[in-house]
Amino acid sequence: MAFNFQGLNRVVGALSADLWFYATSETVSDVTAAGYFNGASDMLAKGDVIIVADSNTPATATLVVSSSKDGVVQVSAPASPVVE
């Protein structure tokens, strides 16, 4: 499946990074795939944090935007997903 803008919500902003919440029915591994967040490249910046909630598993994960430039967003998952 593809990135869904309606699932991405900015929770709070700061000088160096924003905190985002992304609700999806896709797995955390799908969301961390290369290019998944490219559609939001004009919104996401390096250092932003995205909390992902997968409603199917259910699971949550914290992602960090490691790069966002020229329409390409890269994220990394510094912590293992938490399965509820």
C-alpha positions, 0 to 999 in steps of 0.5 A: 500500500502507499503512504496516506496523508490523512494518517500523518499528523503533526503533534508538536513542533520545536526548533530542531525537530517536529513530532509526528503521529502516523496511523496506518493499517500497514506493518511497521516493516512496510512503513520503514521501506525505502521511499515510503514517506517520499510523498511527505518530503515537503513536510518532514525534515531531518531529525523529525520523529514519527510515532507509527501505530499499526492497527492490524498487528497492533504494534507501534514504532518510533522512527527518526527521519535521517534524511529528507531532501530532493523529494526523498525521505529516509527513516530509521527505526532506532528502537524495536517495535512494541507489540501490544 
